[in-house]
Amino acid sequence: MSNVAVFDQNAGIGVLAESPLAHVSGVKGGHTPGVVIHEKAFLGYLTLRGNSADSSFCSGVEQALGMPLPTEPLSLHQNQQKGSSIQWLSPDEWLIVVQGGTEYETEMALRTELSSHFAVVNISGGQTLLTLSGSAAQDVLHKSTVYDVHPRNFPVGKAVATNFAKATAIIRRPSEGTWELIVRRSFADYCYRWLIDASQEFGVDYE
């Protein structure tokens, strides 16, 4: 660890930060909208790479994050108490999402607990997370991606990186009534506008 340049990327309270959708105003779709969209701005994101066949790597990740490393393809693990998650991206890569302001702390915890070959990178400035809920949220996803989001194929606890409209996104299902989209910062405005348009027939609120 002494040979790795590590620093806290959080600029502090004296610097104004804007989310990728800071320019967007609220949209209201009536008393019972079929789709509710919400941006969870300023979360922390880290990518982790390592060998899941190494028991010391797996136990170190669990010790640092308070949840086991997901080794099943497309699986998502959550720590409800900390409001964090880790998802499988490939056999040796995972995406960690934490509360904003804790990404540096999380990175340092991983570097302390892991001793075998690994890589962890803070990518917090490059994406944002949108939640979709409401009775028609799944219908909007069916209109937006070729990936099968039917519950028989996409149960709670699954996450997949796939196409979304003419962009890409990570689609996650953290709970029965909620879907999440992690999109790149450069795609955020496009994906937001796509969602608003695709949700019009059902009634849509953007919070």
N, C-alpha and C positions, 0 to 999 in steps of 0.2 A: 504494500500500500504506500510505502514511503516514496516509491518511484512514480506515483500517479498524481497528476495535477488535479486537485479537487477544490471547488469553491462553491459558495452559496450563490446561486443565480437569482435569488429573490432580491429585488432592488431595494426593498424596505418601504416603510410607510410614507416616506417623503417623495416617492415617485408615483405619478399617476399612471395607472394601468387601465387598458381598455380591452374588453373581450372582443373576439372576432365579430360579434353581433351587437356591439355597443350602439350602432347606428339604427338598429331596428326598434320600432315602437310597437306597443302591444296591439294585438288583434283580438277582437271579441266576436264570438260566433253565436251568441244567444244564451239562453238559460241552460240548455243541455247539449253542449257541443259534443260531437262524436269523437273529436280528437283534441287533446290538450298537449301543446308543445312547450317545453321549458328548457332554457339553456342553463346548464350547470357550469358557470364560468370559473376560471382561475383554479381548476384542479391541477394537481401535480401528476406528471406522467414520467415513467422511467421504463426503459427496455432493459431486460436482463437476459444474458446468455450464459449457458453452462451445460453441464452433463447431468441429465436427470437420472442416469444410471449410477451416479456417484451418491452414495447414501449421505456422505458428509455435506455435499452440496444441498441436497434436499432438506436435511435437518437444519442446516444453517439458514436457509430461506425461511423455513417455518419459525425458527427462533426470532429472526429479524422482523417478520411481518405479522406473526401471530396467526397464521393460517398455513395449511399445507400447500406445497407446490403442486399445481395441477399437471398431471402427466398424461391424462387421457386427452386425445385430440379434441379441440374445440370446447374444452371445459373451462368454466369460470368459477373461481372460489372467492368468497367475500368475507370480510371481517366487519360485521355490522357495528360492533362497538367503536371501531376506529373509522368507519366510513371509507374503507379501502377495499381494493380487490386486486386479484392477479389472474390473468387469463393466458391460456395456451395459444401461442401463435404458430409455432413449429416445434419439432422434436427437441430443439435446443434454444428456443427463444420464447420469452413471455413479456406481456405488457402489465405493468403495475400502475394502478391509479390510486392516488392518495389525496387527502384533503390539502387544499392549497396552503402553502407555507410549511408543509412537513416533508417536502420532497428531498431536501438536503439532509434532514434528519434520517429519513428512510434510507437514502443512499449510504450514509455513513454507517448505519446499523448493518446493512448488507456487507459493506466492506470489512466491518469488524468481525462478523460471524463467518464469512466465507474465506476459506484458505486455499481451496483448489482452484483450478483454472476457471475464470469467469470474466464477464464484462458487464458493467452496469452504466447506463448513460441517461442523463436527465434530458428529456425532450419536451419539457413542460410548455414551452412557448409555441409549439407547432400545431396544436389541435384544441378542439373543444368538444364538449359532450352535450348532446340534445336528448331529452327524454320525451317519449311519446306514450301517452296513456289515453284512456277513453275507449268506448265500445267499438270504435272503428279504426283504432290504431293499427291492428293487424291488416285490415283492408288496405290502408294506405301503404303499408310495406309490400303487400302483394302487387300493388301498382308500381312500385319503385325499384324492385330488385327481382332478378330471375331466381334467386335462392329461395327454396321452399321454407316459408316461415310458419307453415301449419304446425299446430302443437304436437302432432305425431312425429314431426321431424325436428322441431325446434322447442324442446322443453325448457323449463326454467333451469338456469345454470349453464346454458350454452352460449357461445360467442363465436362469431365467424367474421373474417375479413373477406369482403366480397364487393361486387359492383353495387352502386346505388345511383339510380338515374344514369347520367353519363359521367359520374365521378366514382370514387371508391369510398367505402366506409367500413367500420367495424360495427356489426349489429350484435347486440347483446340482449339477453332476456334475464334480468336480475330477479324478477318476481313475476307472479301470475299476471298482474295487470299493467306492467310497465315494460317498455322496450327502451333501449339506449342506442344512440348512434354516436360513435366517436369519429369525427371528421377532421380532416386537415384544415388548418386555418384558412388556407387559400380557397378551399371548397365551401367554407361555412355559409357565406352569403348565398351561393348557388343552391346548396342543399336546403337552406331555410326557405328560399323562394319556391323551390320545388315542393316542399312539404306543405306550404300554405296553399299552393295551387291544387295539389293532389287531394287536399283535405276539404276543399270548399264544399263539395256535395254533401259532406257529413256534418258540416258546421265545425269551426276550428277556433280555439283560443290559443294565443301565444302569450305566455306569461314572462 
